[in-house]
Structures are given as C-alpha cells and as structure tokens.
C-alpha cells in the first residue's frame, strides 16, 4: 500500500499541470538526430558483441 501512495504522490508532484511556466523545448537539428541514432546503434552493437563472447 505504501508503494502505491508514494507512486501517486510522485506523479502528482512531477505533473506538468503543476508547472508555473511552459518550458521551451529547443528544436533539434537533423544531424543531431542521426548522431543520436548512430550512438544508440553503436552501443547496441558493442553490447551484443560482448554478450556473444561469454
């Protein structure tokens, strides 16, 4: 029961409805998006190779 109460309290405290001012989200360039995808694919490949060795 304590877990559910704490989860509900955190959800209420971190709710966007409680935000006083809207937060500006910066636009992302296409190059940054491709770099992020390449980084994730590279990390997945490294993890896959390390798990194959065992």
C-alpha positions, 0 to 999 in steps of 0.5 A, a space after each residue: 500500500 505504501 508503494 502505491 501512495 508514494 507512486 501517486 504522490 510522485 506523479 502528482 508532484 512531477 505533473 506538468 499541470 503543476 508547472 508555473 511556466 511552459 518550458 521551451 523545448 529547443 528544436 533539434 537539428 537533423 544531424 543531431 538526430 542521426 548522431 543520436 541514432 548512430 550512438 544508440 546503434 553503436 552501443 547496441 552493437 558493442 553490447 551484443 558483441 560482448 554478450 556473444 563472447 561469454 
